[in-house]
Amino acid sequence: GIIKIQDIFNFLEKNLSTDVLFSIIERSVAEELRGMRDYFGKFQQMLPTIILLIIIFLIVYLVITQGGGETLSHIGEAATKVIPNIGPPP
C-alpha cells in the first residue's frame, strides 16, 4: 500500500523522542561544520604555497615574454595583466 507521510510521522513519534531527533540533527550539523573547518584549515595552510606558485609563474612568464633584461621593472605590469583584480575593487 501507499505509505502516508502521516504514518511516517506517527512511526517516528512512537520510536524517536524529539531529544533523539535533535541529537541526530546536532551530530550531523557538527560533523558538517568540523568538515568545513578542516577544509578551511587546509586551505589556509596551502595559501602561502599558492601565492608562491603564482609568483613563480609570474617570474617565469616574464622571463619568457621579456627575454630577461629589465624583468624586474615589468613584474608589476605583468601582475596587473595576469591578476587583473589585484587592485582596489571598482
PDB file with SEQRES, HELIX, SHEET and CRYST1 records, atoms N, CA, C and O in Angstrom:
SEQRES   1 A   90  GLY ILE ILE LYS ILE GLN ASP ILE PHE ASN PHE LEU GLU          
SEQRES   2 A   90  LYS ASN LEU SER THR ASP VAL LEU PHE SER ILE ILE GLU          
SEQRES   3 A   90  ARG SER VAL ALA GLU GLU LEU ARG GLY MET ARG ASP TYR          
SEQRES   4 A   90  PHE GLY LYS PHE GLN GLN MET LEU PRO THR ILE ILE LEU          
SEQRES   5 A   90  LEU ILE ILE ILE PHE LEU ILE VAL TYR LEU VAL ILE THR          
SEQRES   6 A   90  GLN GLY GLY GLY GLU THR LEU SER HIS ILE GLY GLU ALA          
SEQRES   7 A   90  ALA THR LYS VAL ILE PRO ASN ILE GLY PRO PRO PRO              
HELIX    1 AA1 ILE A    5  ASN A   15  1                                  11    
HELIX    2 AA2 THR A   18  GLN A   66  1                                  49    
HELIX    3 AA3 THR A   71  VAL A   82  1                                  12    
HELIX    4 AA4 PRO A   84  ILE A   86  5                                   3    
CRYST1    1.000    1.000    1.000  90.00  90.00  90.00 P 1           1          
ATOM      1  N   GLY A   1       0.826  -1.206   0.000  1.00  0.00           N  
ATOM      2  CA  GLY A   1       0.000   0.000   0.000  1.00  0.00           C  
ATOM      3  C   GLY A   1       0.859   1.253   0.000  1.00  0.00           C  
ATOM      4  O   GLY A   1       2.082   1.196   0.128  1.00  0.00           O  
ATOM      5  N   ILE A   2       0.194   2.368  -0.145  1.00  0.00           N  
ATOM      6  CA  ILE A   2       0.893   3.654  -0.168  1.00  0.00           C  
ATOM      7  C   ILE A   2       1.172   4.082   1.270  1.00  0.00           C  
ATOM      8  O   ILE A   2       0.281   4.069   2.119  1.00  0.00           O  
ATOM      9  N   ILE A   3       2.420   4.459   1.528  1.00  0.00           N  
ATOM     10  CA  ILE A   3       2.776   4.940   2.863  1.00  0.00           C  
ATOM     11  C   ILE A   3       2.441   6.423   2.932  1.00  0.00           C  
ATOM     12  O   ILE A   3       2.949   7.223   2.145  1.00  0.00           O  
ATOM     13  N   LYS A   4       1.593   6.777   3.869  1.00  0.00           N  
ATOM     14  CA  LYS A   4       1.261   8.194   4.026  1.00  0.00           C  
ATOM     15  C   LYS A   4       2.337   8.866   4.873  1.00  0.00           C  
ATOM     16  O   LYS A   4       2.941   8.239   5.744  1.00  0.00           O  
ATOM     17  N   ILE A   5       2.565  10.135   4.607  1.00  0.00           N  
ATOM     18  CA  ILE A   5       3.553  10.894   5.381  1.00  0.00           C  
ATOM     19  C   ILE A   5       3.168  10.869   6.856  1.00  0.00           C  
ATOM     20  O   ILE A   5       4.022  10.763   7.736  1.00  0.00           O  
ATOM     21  N   GLN A   6       1.855  10.969   7.109  1.00  0.00           N  
ATOM     22  CA  GLN A   6       1.373  10.967   8.490  1.00  0.00           C  
ATOM     23  C   GLN A   6       1.796   9.685   9.205  1.00  0.00           C  
ATOM     24  O   GLN A   6       2.177   9.712  10.375  1.00  0.00           O  
ATOM     25  N   ASP A   7       1.723   8.564   8.488  1.00  0.00           N  
ATOM     26  CA  ASP A   7       2.144   7.287   9.071  1.00  0.00           C  
ATOM     27  C   ASP A   7       3.610   7.343   9.479  1.00  0.00           C  
ATOM     28  O   ASP A   7       3.993   6.883  10.555  1.00  0.00           O  
ATOM     29  N   ILE A   8       4.425   7.920   8.590  1.00  0.00           N  
ATOM     30  CA  ILE A   8       5.856   8.033   8.889  1.00  0.00           C  
ATOM     31  C   ILE A   8       6.056   8.859  10.151  1.00  0.00           C  
ATOM     32  O   ILE A   8       6.831   8.491  11.034  1.00  0.00           O  
ATOM     33  N   PHE A   9       5.333   9.998  10.224  1.00  0.00           N  
ATOM     34  CA  PHE A   9       5.473  10.853  11.397  1.00  0.00           C  
ATOM     35  C   PHE A   9       5.015  10.132  12.662  1.00  0.00           C  
ATOM     36  O   PHE A   9       5.643  10.238  13.715  1.00  0.00           O  
ATOM     37  N   ASN A  10       3.913   9.401  12.539  1.00  0.00           N  
ATOM     38  CA  ASN A  10       3.424   8.640  13.696  1.00  0.00           C  
ATOM     39  C   ASN A  10       4.469   7.631  14.145  1.00  0.00           C  
ATOM     40  O   ASN A  10       4.728   7.470  15.337  1.00  0.00           O  
ATOM     41  N   PHE A  11       5.067   6.952  13.166  1.00  0.00           N  
ATOM     42  CA  PHE A  11       6.105   5.968  13.471  1.00  0.00           C  
ATOM     43  C   PHE A  11       7.272   6.638  14.191  1.00  0.00           C  
ATOM     44  O   PHE A  11       7.756   6.150  15.212  1.00  0.00           O  
ATOM     45  N   LEU A  12       7.717   7.779  13.627  1.00  0.00           N  
ATOM     46  CA  LEU A  12       8.844   8.493  14.232  1.00  0.00           C  
ATOM     47  C   LEU A  12       8.492   8.945  15.643  1.00  0.00           C  
ATOM     48  O   LEU A  12       9.308   8.870  16.562  1.00  0.00           O  
ATOM     49  N   GLU A  13       7.246   9.418  15.792  1.00  0.00           N  
ATOM     50  CA  GLU A  13       6.819   9.926  17.089  1.00  0.00           C  
ATOM     51  C   GLU A  13       6.848   8.817  18.131  1.00  0.00           C  
ATOM     52  O   GLU A  13       7.252   9.026  19.275  1.00  0.00           O  
ATOM     53  N   LYS A  14       6.405   7.619  17.704  1.00  0.00           N  
ATOM     54  CA  LYS A  14       6.405   6.488  18.636  1.00  0.00           C  
ATOM     55  C   LYS A  14       7.834   6.058  18.963  1.00  0.00           C  
ATOM     56  O   LYS A  14       8.150   5.750  20.112  1.00  0.00           O  
ATOM     57  N   ASN A  15       8.697   6.039  17.940  1.00  0.00           N  
ATOM     58  CA  ASN A  15      10.013   5.419  18.097  1.00  0.00           C  
ATOM     59  C   ASN A  15      11.141   6.391  18.444  1.00  0.00           C  
ATOM     60  O   ASN A  15      12.147   6.005  19.039  1.00  0.00           O  
ATOM     61  N   LEU A  16      10.959   7.649  18.065  1.00  0.00           N  
ATOM     62  CA  LEU A  16      12.012   8.626  18.339  1.00  0.00           C  
ATOM     63  C   LEU A  16      11.452   9.734  19.208  1.00  0.00           C  
ATOM     64  O   LEU A  16      10.444  10.352  18.866  1.00  0.00           O  
ATOM     65  N   SER A  17      12.097   9.980  20.316  1.00  0.00           N  
ATOM     66  CA  SER A  17      11.728  11.171  21.067  1.00  0.00           C  
ATOM     67  C   SER A  17      12.377  12.359  20.364  1.00  0.00           C  
ATOM     68  O   SER A  17      13.313  12.190  19.583  1.00  0.00           O  
ATOM     69  N   THR A  18      11.879  13.555  20.641  1.00  0.00           N  
ATOM     70  CA  THR A  18      12.464  14.730  19.993  1.00  0.00           C  
ATOM     71  C   THR A  18      13.933  14.877  20.383  1.00  0.00           C  
ATOM     72  O   THR A  18      14.740  15.366  19.592  1.00  0.00           O  
ATOM     73  N   ASP A  19      14.280  14.456  21.599  1.00  0.00           N  
ATOM     74  CA  ASP A  19      15.681  14.526  22.033  1.00  0.00           C  
ATOM     75  C   ASP A  19      16.580  13.736  21.095  1.00  0.00           C  
ATOM     76  O   ASP A  19      17.636  14.210  20.676  1.00  0.00           O  
ATOM     77  N   VAL A  20      16.140  12.515  20.772  1.00  0.00           N  
ATOM     78  CA  VAL A  20      16.932  11.670  19.885  1.00  0.00           C  
ATOM     79  C   VAL A  20      17.060  12.342  18.528  1.00  0.00           C  
ATOM     80  O   VAL A  20      18.140  12.408  17.940  1.00  0.00           O  
ATOM     81  N   LEU A  21      15.907  12.847  18.040  1.00  0.00           N  
ATOM     82  CA  LEU A  21      15.889  13.500  16.733  1.00  0.00           C  
ATOM     83  C   LEU A  21      16.876  14.669  16.713  1.00  0.00           C  
ATOM     84  O   LEU A  21      17.679  14.810  15.791  1.00  0.00           O  
ATOM     85  N   PHE A  22      16.792  15.511  17.766  1.00  0.00           N  
ATOM     86  CA  PHE A  22      17.664  16.682  17.810  1.00  0.00           C  
ATOM     87  C   PHE A  22      19.131  16.294  17.914  1.00  0.00           C  
ATOM     88  O   PHE A  22      19.993  16.937  17.317  1.00  0.00           O  
ATOM     89  N   SER A  23      19.411  15.242  18.675  1.00  0.00           N  
ATOM     90  CA  SER A  23      20.817  14.845  18.809  1.00  0.00           C  
ATOM     91  C   SER A  23      21.349  14.345  17.474  1.00  0.00           C  
ATOM     92  O   SER A  23      22.517  14.558  17.146  1.00  0.00           O  
ATOM     93  N   ILE A  24      20.476  13.667  16.689  1.00  0.00           N  
ATOM     94  CA  ILE A  24      20.905  13.217  15.357  1.00  0.00           C  
ATOM     95  C   ILE A  24      21.216  14.432  14.488  1.00  0.00           C  
ATOM     96  O   ILE A  24      22.265  14.499  13.846  1.00  0.00           O  
ATOM     97  N   ILE A  25      20.283  15.395  14.477  1.00  0.00           N  
ATOM     98  CA  ILE A  25      20.479  16.609  13.666  1.00  0.00           C  
ATOM     99  C   ILE A  25      21.739  17.335  14.118  1.00  0.00           C  
ATOM    100  O   ILE A  25      22.569  17.748  13.309  1.00  0.00           O  
ATOM    101  N   GLU A  26      21.855  17.480  15.443  1.00  0.00           N  
ATOM    102  CA  GLU A  26      23.006  18.180  16.013  1.00  0.00           C  
ATOM    103  C   GLU A  26      24.318  17.532  15.579  1.00  0.00           C  
ATOM    104  O   GLU A  26      25.273  18.205  15.193  1.00  0.00           O  
ATOM    105  N   ARG A  27      24.329  16.190  15.658  1.00  0.00           N  
ATOM    106  CA  ARG A  27      25.554  15.478  15.327  1.00  0.00           C  
ATOM    107  C   ARG A  27      25.918  15.696  13.864  1.00  0.00           C  
ATOM    108  O   ARG A  27      27.079  15.938  13.536  1.00  0.00           O  
ATOM    109  N   SER A  28      24.914  15.611  12.981  1.00  0.00           N  
ATOM    110  CA  SER A  28      25.230  15.758  11.554  1.00  0.00           C  
ATOM    111  C   SER A  28      25.688  17.185  11.250  1.00  0.00           C  
ATOM    112  O   SER A  28      26.596  17.392  10.445  1.00  0.00           O  
ATOM    113  N   VAL A  29      25.055  18.170  11.898  1.00  0.00           N  
ATOM    114  CA  VAL A  29      25.479  19.561  11.698  1.00  0.00           C  
ATOM    115  C   VAL A  29      26.902  19.758  12.205  1.00  0.00           C  
ATOM    116  O   VAL A  29      27.724  20.401  11.553  1.00  0.00           O  
ATOM    117  N   ALA A  30      27.182  19.189  13.389  1.00  0.00           N  
ATOM    118  CA  ALA A  30      28.521  19.330  13.970  1.00  0.00           C  
ATOM    119  C   ALA A  30      29.574  18.719  13.050  1.00  0.00           C  
ATOM    120  O   ALA A  30      30.644  19.294  12.848  1.00  0.00           O  
ATOM    121  N   GLU A  31      29.257  17.537  12.490  1.00  0.00           N  
ATOM    122  CA  GLU A  31      30.213  16.892  11.586  1.00  0.00           C  
ATOM    123  C   GLU A  31      30.441  17.757  10.354  1.00  0.00           C  
ATOM    124  O   GLU A  31      31.568  17.916   9.883  1.00  0.00           O  
ATOM    125  N   GLU A  32      29.341  18.314   9.841  1.00  0.00           N  
ATOM    126  CA  GLU A  32      29.419  19.186   8.666  1.00  0.00           C  
ATOM    127  C   GLU A  32      30.348  20.367   8.960  1.00  0.00           C  
ATOM    128  O   GLU A  32      31.234  20.687   8.168  1.00  0.00           O  
ATOM    129  N   LEU A  33      30.130  21.005  10.112  1.00  0.00           N  
ATOM    130  CA  LEU A  33      30.945  22.160  10.495  1.00  0.00           C  
ATOM    131  C   LEU A  33      32.402  21.768  10.669  1.00  0.00           C  
ATOM    132  O   LEU A  33      33.305  22.492  10.248  1.00  0.00           O  
ATOM    133  N   ARG A  34      32.630  20.596  11.303  1.00  0.00           N  
ATOM    134  CA  ARG A  34      34.001  20.154  11.513  1.00  0.00           C  
ATOM    135  C   ARG A  34      34.679  19.948  10.163  1.00  0.00           C  
ATOM    136  O   ARG A  34      35.835  20.324   9.972  1.00  0.00           O  
ATOM    137  N   GLY A  35      33.945  19.344   9.230  1.00  0.00           N  
ATOM    138  CA  GLY A  35      34.488  19.127   7.889  1.00  0.00           C  
ATOM    139  C   GLY A  35      34.871  20.439   7.236  1.00  0.00           C  
ATOM    140  O   GLY A  35      35.933  20.547   6.623  1.00  0.00           O  
ATOM    141  N   MET A  36      34.000  21.449   7.367  1.00  0.00           N  
ATOM    142  CA  MET A  36      34.293  22.750   6.769  1.00  0.00           C  
ATOM    143  C   MET A  36      35.520  23.380   7.413  1.00  0.00           C  
ATOM    144  O   MET A  36      36.368  23.968   6.742  1.00  0.00           O  
ATOM    145  N   ARG A  37      35.592  23.237   8.760  1.00  0.00           N  
ATOM    146  CA  ARG A  37      36.730  23.828   9.466  1.00  0.00           C  
ATOM    147  C   ARG A  37      38.034  23.173   9.007  1.00  0.00           C  
ATOM    148  O   ARG A  37      39.036  23.854   8.789  1.00  0.00           O  
ATOM    149  N   ASP A  38      38.010  21.850   8.865  1.00  0.00           N  
ATOM    150  CA  ASP A  38      39.201  21.143   8.375  1.00  0.00           C  
ATOM    151  C   ASP A  38      39.582  21.652   6.994  1.00  0.00           C  
ATOM    152  O   ASP A  38      40.753  21.898   6.703  1.00  0.00           O  
ATOM    153  N   TYR A  39      38.557  21.807   6.142  1.00  0.00           N  
ATOM    154  CA  TYR A  39      38.805  22.253   4.772  1.00  0.00           C  
ATOM    155  C   TYR A  39      39.461  23.627   4.775  1.00  0.00           C  
ATOM    156  O   TYR A  39      40.452  23.850   4.080  1.00  0.00           O  
ATOM    157  N   PHE A  40      38.900  24.555   5.566  1.00  0.00           N  
ATOM    158  CA  PHE A  40      39.460  25.904   5.599  1.00  0.00           C  
ATOM    159  C   PHE A  40      40.850  25.908   6.212  1.00  0.00           C  
ATOM    160  O   PHE A  40      41.717  26.678   5.797  1.00  0.00           O  
ATOM    161  N   GLY A  41      41.063  25.036   7.212  1.00  0.00           N  
ATOM    162  CA  GLY A  41      42.390  24.916   7.808  1.00  0.00           C  
ATOM    163  C   GLY A  41      43.408  24.498   6.766  1.00  0.00           C  
ATOM    164  O   GLY A  41      44.493  25.072   6.677  1.00  0.00           O  
ATOM    165  N   LYS A  42      43.047  23.481   5.968  1.00  0.00           N  
ATOM    166  CA  LYS A  42      43.943  23.021   4.909  1.00  0.00           C  
ATOM    167  C   LYS A  42      44.205  24.148   3.923  1.00  0.00           C  
ATOM    168  O   LYS A  42      45.337  24.365   3.492  1.00  0.00           O  
ATOM    169  N   PHE A  43      43.129  24.867   3.571  1.00  0.00           N  
ATOM    170  CA  PHE A  43      43.258  25.943   2.594  1.00  0.00           C  
ATOM    171  C   PHE A  43      44.215  27.016   3.113  1.00  0.00           C  
ATOM    172  O   PHE A  43      45.063  27.515   2.374  1.00  0.00           O  
ATOM    173  N   GLN A  44      44.067  27.366   4.404  1.00  0.00           N  
ATOM    174  CA  GLN A  44      44.945  28.382   4.987  1.00  0.00           C  
ATOM    175  C   GLN A  44      46.399  27.925   4.979  1.00  0.00           C  
ATOM    176  O   GLN A  44      47.307  28.717   4.730  1.00  0.00           O  
ATOM    177  N   GLN A  45      46.614  26.618   5.258  1.00  0.00           N  
ATOM    178  CA  GLN A  45      47.979  26.096   5.235  1.00  0.00           C  
ATOM    179  C   GLN A  45      48.553  26.168   3.824  1.00  0.00           C  
ATOM    180  O   GLN A  45      49.751  26.385   3.644  1.00  0.00           O  
ATOM    181  N   MET A  46      47.688  25.985   2.823  1.00  0.00           N  
ATOM    182  CA  MET A  46      48.154  25.955   1.439  1.00  0.00           C  
ATOM    183  C   MET A  46      48.339  27.345   0.849  1.00  0.00           C  
ATOM    184  O   MET A  46      49.009  27.504  -0.172  1.00  0.00           O  
ATOM    185  N   LEU A  47      47.744  28.359   1.491  1.00  0.00           N  
ATOM    186  CA  LEU A  47      47.751  29.706   0.921  1.00  0.00           C  
ATOM    187  C   LEU A  47      49.150  30.206   0.569  1.00  0.00           C  
ATOM    188  O   LEU A  47      49.354  30.686  -0.546  1.00  0.00           O  
ATOM    189  N   PRO A  48      50.133  30.110   1.490  1.00  0.00           N  
ATOM    190  CA  PRO A  48      51.489  30.563   1.134  1.00  0.00           C  
ATOM    191  C   PRO A  48      52.028  29.844  -0.090  1.00  0.00           C  
ATOM    192  O   PRO A  48      52.672  30.454  -0.943  1.00  0.00           O  
ATOM    193  N   THR A  49      51.763  28.539  -0.176  1.00  0.00           N  
ATOM    194  CA  THR A  49      52.229  27.761  -1.326  1.00  0.00           C  
ATOM    195  C   THR A  49      51.592  28.278  -2.599  1.00  0.00           C  
ATOM    196  O   THR A  49      52.260  28.432  -3.621  1.00  0.00           O  
ATOM    197  N   ILE A  50      50.271  28.552  -2.533  1.00  0.00           N  
ATOM    198  CA  ILE A  50      49.556  29.044  -3.711  1.00  0.00           C  
ATOM    199  C   ILE A  50      50.144  30.376  -4.153  1.00  0.00           C  
ATOM    200  O   ILE A  50      50.394  30.589  -5.339  1.00  0.00           O  
ATOM    201  N   ILE A  51      50.366  31.278  -3.189  1.00  0.00           N  
ATOM    202  CA  ILE A  51      50.925  32.595  -3.517  1.00  0.00           C  
ATOM    203  C   ILE A  51      52.312  32.437  -4.128  1.00  0.00           C  
ATOM    204  O   ILE A  51      52.643  33.088  -5.118  1.00  0.00           O  
ATOM    205  N   LEU A  52      53.122  31.563  -3.525  1.00  0.00           N  
ATOM    206  CA  LEU A  52      54.464  31.306  -4.038  1.00  0.00           C  
ATOM    207  C   LEU A  52      54.401  30.825  -5.482  1.00  0.00           C  
ATOM    208  O   LEU A  52      55.164  31.285  -6.331  1.00  0.00           O  
ATOM    209  N   LEU A  53      53.480  29.888  -5.758  1.00  0.00           N  
ATOM    210  CA  LEU A  53      53.334  29.360  -7.114  1.00  0.00           C  
ATOM    211  C   LEU A  53      52.957  30.469  -8.087  1.00  0.00           C  
ATOM    212  O   LEU A  53      53.470  30.522  -9.205  1.00  0.00           O  
ATOM    213  N   ILE A  54      52.052  31.362  -7.657  1.00  0.00           N  
ATOM    214  CA  ILE A  54      51.648  32.474  -8.523  1.00  0.00           C  
ATOM    215  C   ILE A  54      52.854  33.348  -8.833  1.00  0.00           C  
ATOM    216  O   ILE A  54      53.057  33.749  -9.979  1.00  0.00           O  
ATOM    217  N   ILE A  55      53.663  33.647  -7.804  1.00  0.00           N  
ATOM    218  CA  ILE A  55      54.845  34.493  -8.004  1.00  0.00           C  
ATOM    219  C   ILE A  55      55.825  33.820  -8.960  1.00  0.00           C  
ATOM    220  O   ILE A  55      56.337  34.453  -9.883  1.00  0.00           O  
ATOM    221  N   ILE A  56      56.084  32.524  -8.732  1.00  0.00           N  
ATOM    222  CA  ILE A  56      56.998  31.791  -9.618  1.00  0.00           C  
ATOM    223  C   ILE A  56      56.472  31.820 -11.043  1.00  0.00           C  
ATOM    224  O   ILE A  56      57.223  32.054 -11.990  1.00  0.00           O  
ATOM    225  N   PHE A  57      55.167  31.578 -11.186  1.00  0.00           N  
ATOM    226  CA  PHE A  57      54.535  31.593 -12.503  1.00  0.00           C  
ATOM    227  C   PHE A  57      54.740  32.951 -13.172  1.00  0.00           C  
ATOM    228  O   PHE A  57      55.065  33.029 -14.357  1.00  0.00           O  
ATOM    229  N   LEU A  58      54.544  34.027 -12.388  1.00  0.00           N  
ATOM    230  CA  LEU A  58      54.727  35.379 -12.920  1.00  0.00           C  
ATOM    231  C   LEU A  58      56.150  35.578 -13.422  1.00  0.00           C  
ATOM    232  O   LEU A  58      56.362  36.081 -14.525  1.00  0.00           O  
ATOM    233  N   ILE A  59      57.129  35.180 -12.603  1.00  0.00           N  
ATOM    234  CA  ILE A  59      58.530  35.386 -12.970  1.00  0.00           C  
ATOM    235  C   ILE A  59      58.869  34.606 -14.232  1.00  0.00           C  
ATOM    236  O   ILE A  59      59.510  35.130 -15.143  1.00  0.00           O  
ATOM    237  N   VAL A  60      58.430  33.340 -14.279  1.00  0.00           N  
ATOM    238  CA  VAL A  60      58.682  32.523 -15.472  1.00  0.00           C  
ATOM    239  C   VAL A  60      58.041  33.169 -16.689  1.00  0.00           C  
ATOM    240  O   VAL A  60      58.657  33.277 -17.750  1.00  0.00           O  
ATOM    241  N   TYR A  61      56.786  33.599 -16.519  1.00  0.00           N  
ATOM    242  CA  TYR A  61      56.047  34.262 -17.596  1.00  0.00           C  
ATOM    243  C   TYR A  61      56.813  35.482 -18.105  1.00  0.00           C  
ATOM    244  O   TYR A  61      56.918  35.718 -19.309  1.00  0.00           O  
ATOM    245  N   LEU A  62      57.345  36.250 -17.150  1.00  0.00           N  
ATOM    246  CA  LEU A  62      58.094  37.454 -17.515  1.00  0.00           C  
ATOM    247  C   LEU A  62      59.376  37.108 -18.255  1.00  0.00           C  
ATOM    248  O   LEU A  62      59.691  37.710 -19.281  1.00  0.00           O  
ATOM    249  N   VAL A  63      60.116  36.133 -17.730  1.00  0.00           N  
ATOM    250  CA  VAL A  63      61.382  35.757 -18.355  1.00  0.00           C  
ATOM    251  C   VAL A  63      61.127  35.310 -19.790  1.00  0.00           C  
ATOM    252  O   VAL A  63      61.891  35.641 -20.697  1.00  0.00           O  
ATOM    253  N   ILE A  64      60.041  34.551 -19.990  1.00  0.00           N  
ATOM    254  CA  ILE A  64      59.732  34.086 -21.346  1.00  0.00           C  
ATOM    255  C   ILE A  64      59.333  35.260 -22.234  1.00  0.00           C  
ATOM    256  O   ILE A  64      59.829  35.384 -23.354  1.00  0.00           O  
ATOM    257  N   THR A  65      58.437  36.130 -21.743  1.00  0.00           N  
ATOM    258  CA  THR A  65      57.920  37.194 -22.607  1.00  0.00           C  
ATOM    259  C   THR A  65      58.933  38.318 -22.796  1.00  0.00           C  
ATOM    260  O   THR A  65      59.050  38.855 -23.897  1.00  0.00           O  
ATOM    261  N   GLN A  66      59.663  38.683 -21.756  1.00  0.00           N  
ATOM    262  CA  GLN A  66      60.583  39.816 -21.857  1.00  0.00           C  
ATOM    263  C   GLN A  66      61.979  39.377 -22.283  1.00  0.00           C  
ATOM    264  O   GLN A  66      62.792  40.204 -22.697  1.00  0.00           O  
ATOM    265  N   GLY A  67      62.261  38.076 -22.183  1.00  0.00           N  
ATOM    266  CA  GLY A  67      63.599  37.589 -22.506  1.00  0.00           C  
ATOM    267  C   GLY A  67      64.620  38.109 -21.521  1.00  0.00           C  
ATOM    268  O   GLY A  67      65.707  38.531 -21.918  1.00  0.00           O  
ATOM    269  N   GLY A  68      64.287  38.084 -20.233  1.00  0.00           N  
ATOM    270  CA  GLY A  68      65.225  38.560 -19.220  1.00  0.00           C  
ATOM    271  C   GLY A  68      65.324  40.073 -19.258  1.00  0.00           C  
ATOM    272  O   GLY A  68      64.304  40.762 -19.277  1.00  0.00           O  
ATOM    273  N   GLY A  69      66.556  40.603 -19.270  1.00  0.00           N  
ATOM    274  CA  GLY A  69      66.751  42.049 -19.387  1.00  0.00           C  
ATOM    275  C   GLY A  69      66.147  42.791 -18.218  1.00  0.00           C  
ATOM    276  O   GLY A  69      66.508  42.565 -17.063  1.00  0.00           O  
ATOM    277  N   GLU A  70      65.214  43.687 -18.535  1.00  0.00           N  
ATOM    278  CA  GLU A  70      64.635  44.542 -17.484  1.00  0.00           C  
ATOM    279  C   GLU A  70      63.412  43.866 -16.857  1.00  0.00           C  
ATOM    280  O   GLU A  70      62.348  44.471 -16.733  1.00  0.00           O  
ATOM    281  N   THR A  71      63.584  42.604 -16.466  1.00  0.00           N  
ATOM    282  CA  THR A  71      62.457  41.801 -15.973  1.00  0.00           C  
ATOM    283  C   THR A  71      61.796  42.442 -14.758  1.00  0.00           C  
ATOM    284  O   THR A  71      60.569  42.508 -14.682  1.00  0.00           O  
ATOM    285  N   LEU A  72      62.597  42.912 -13.810  1.00  0.00           N  
ATOM    286  CA  LEU A  72      62.048  43.378 -12.545  1.00  0.00           C  
ATOM    287  C   LEU A  72      61.099  44.551 -12.721  1.00  0.00           C  
ATOM    288  O   LEU A  72      60.101  44.652 -12.008  1.00  0.00           O  
ATOM    289  N   SER A  73      61.398  45.440 -13.664  1.00  0.00           N  
ATOM    290  CA  SER A  73      60.537  46.603 -13.837  1.00  0.00           C  
ATOM    291  C   SER A  73      59.187  46.206 -14.424  1.00  0.00           C  
ATOM    292  O   SER A  73      58.222  46.964 -14.339  1.00  0.00           O  
ATOM    293  N   HIS A  74      59.121  45.014 -15.021  1.00  0.00           N  
ATOM    294  CA  HIS A  74      57.872  44.599 -15.657  1.00  0.00           C  
ATOM    295  C   HIS A  74      57.019  43.709 -14.766  1.00  0.00           C  
ATOM    296  O   HIS A  74      55.896  43.364 -15.131  1.00  0.00           O  
ATOM    297  N   ILE A  75      57.541  43.333 -13.595  1.00  0.00           N  
ATOM    298  CA  ILE A  75      56.788  42.404 -12.744  1.00  0.00           C  
ATOM    299  C   ILE A  75      55.440  43.001 -12.359  1.00  0.00           C  
ATOM    300  O   ILE A  75      54.410  42.334 -12.454  1.00  0.00           O  
ATOM    301  N   GLY A  76      55.448  44.253 -11.925  1.00  0.00           N  
ATOM    302  CA  GLY A  76      54.193  44.898 -11.541  1.00  0.00           C  
ATOM    303  C   GLY A  76      53.226  44.951 -12.704  1.00  0.00           C  
ATOM    304  O   GLY A  76      52.037  44.674 -12.551  1.00  0.00           O  
ATOM    305  N   GLU A  77      53.743  45.306 -13.865  1.00  0.00           N  
ATOM    306  CA  GLU A  77      52.930  45.425 -15.070  1.00  0.00           C  
ATOM    307  C   GLU A  77      52.277  44.084 -15.396  1.00  0.00           C  
ATOM    308  O   GLU A  77      51.069  44.008 -15.621  1.00  0.00           O  
ATOM    309  N   ALA A  78      53.088  43.034 -15.417  1.00  0.00           N  
ATOM    310  CA  ALA A  78      52.582  41.705 -15.747  1.00  0.00           C  
ATOM    311  C   ALA A  78      51.594  41.234 -14.682  1.00  0.00           C  
ATOM    312  O   ALA A  78      50.594  40.586 -14.989  1.00  0.00           O  
ATOM    313  N   ALA A  79      51.892  41.572 -13.429  1.00  0.00           N  
ATOM    314  CA  ALA A  79      50.993  41.159 -12.351  1.00  0.00           C  
ATOM    315  C   ALA A  79      49.605  41.731 -12.590  1.00  0.00           C  
ATOM    316  O   ALA A  79      48.600  41.049 -12.387  1.00  0.00           O  
ATOM    317  N   THR A  80      49.553  42.994 -13.024  1.00  0.00           N  
ATOM    318  CA  THR A  80      48.244  43.600 -13.257  1.00  0.00           C  
ATOM    319  C   THR A  80      47.563  42.967 -14.462  1.00  0.00           C  
ATOM    320  O   THR A  80      46.334  42.942 -14.533  1.00  0.00           O  
ATOM    321  N   LYS A  81      48.343  42.456 -15.411  1.00  0.00           N  
ATOM    322  CA  LYS A  81      47.738  41.777 -16.562  1.00  0.00           C  
ATOM    323  C   LYS A  81      47.232  40.398 -16.164  1.00  0.00           C  
ATOM    324  O   LYS A  81      46.100  40.030 -16.476  1.00  0.00           O  
ATOM    325  N   VAL A  82      48.080  39.634 -15.470  1.00  0.00           N  
ATOM    326  CA  VAL A  82      47.740  38.250 -15.140  1.00  0.00           C  
ATOM    327  C   VAL A  82      46.676  38.202 -14.048  1.00  0.00           C  
ATOM    328  O   VAL A  82      45.757  37.386 -14.105  1.00  0.00           O  
ATOM    329  N   ILE A  83      46.805  39.077 -13.055  1.00  0.00           N  
ATOM    330  CA  ILE A  83      45.827  39.114 -11.964  1.00  0.00           C  
ATOM    331  C   ILE A  83      45.135  40.477 -11.998  1.00  0.00           C  
ATOM    332  O   ILE A  83      45.514  41.382 -11.256  1.00  0.00           O  
ATOM    333  N   PRO A  84      44.123  40.626 -12.858  1.00  0.00           N  
ATOM    334  CA  PRO A  84      43.518  41.947 -13.038  1.00  0.00           C  
ATOM    335  C   PRO A  84      42.829  42.477 -11.783  1.00  0.00           C  
ATOM    336  O   PRO A  84      42.747  43.691 -11.597  1.00  0.00           O  
ATOM    337  N   ASN A  85      42.333  41.593 -10.920  1.00  0.00           N  
ATOM    338  CA  ASN A  85      41.607  42.077  -9.741  1.00  0.00           C  
ATOM    339  C   ASN A  85      42.513  42.226  -8.530  1.00  0.00           C  
ATOM    340  O   ASN A  85      42.071  42.072  -7.392  1.00  0.00           O  
ATOM    341  N   ILE A  86      43.796  42.528  -8.781  1.00  0.00           N  
ATOM    342  CA  ILE A  86      44.731  42.697  -7.669  1.00  0.00           C  
ATOM    343  C   ILE A  86      44.572  44.091  -7.061  1.00  0.00           C  
ATOM    344  O   ILE A  86      44.875  44.299  -5.886  1.00  0.00           O  
ATOM    345  N   GLY A  87      44.099  45.037  -7.864  1.00  0.00           N  
ATOM    346  CA  GLY A  87      43.929  46.414  -7.409  1.00  0.00           C  
ATOM    347  C   GLY A  87      42.682  46.572  -6.565  1.00  0.00           C  
ATOM    348  O   GLY A  87      41.986  45.595  -6.286  1.00  0.00           O  
ATOM    349  N   PRO A  88      42.394  47.807  -6.156  1.00  0.00           N  
ATOM    350  CA  PRO A  88      41.186  48.055  -5.358  1.00  0.00           C  
ATOM    351  C   PRO A  88      39.938  47.762  -6.184  1.00  0.00           C  
ATOM    352  O   PRO A  88      39.924  48.010  -7.390  1.00  0.00           O  
ATOM    353  N   PRO A  89      38.900  47.241  -5.556  1.00  0.00           N  
ATOM    354  CA  PRO A  89      37.666  46.962  -6.302  1.00  0.00           C  
ATOM    355  C   PRO A  89      37.042  48.247  -6.827  1.00  0.00           C  
ATOM    356  O   PRO A  89      37.136  49.283  -6.169  1.00  0.00           O  
ATOM    357  N   PRO A  90      36.418  48.209  -7.977  1.00  0.00           N  
ATOM    358  CA  PRO A  90      35.820  49.422  -8.571  1.00  0.00           C  
ATOM    359  C   PRO A  90      34.688  49.978  -7.722  1.00  0.00           C  
ATOM    360  O   PRO A  90      34.085  50.989  -8.081  1.00  0.00           O  
TER     361      PRO A  90                                                      
END                                                                             
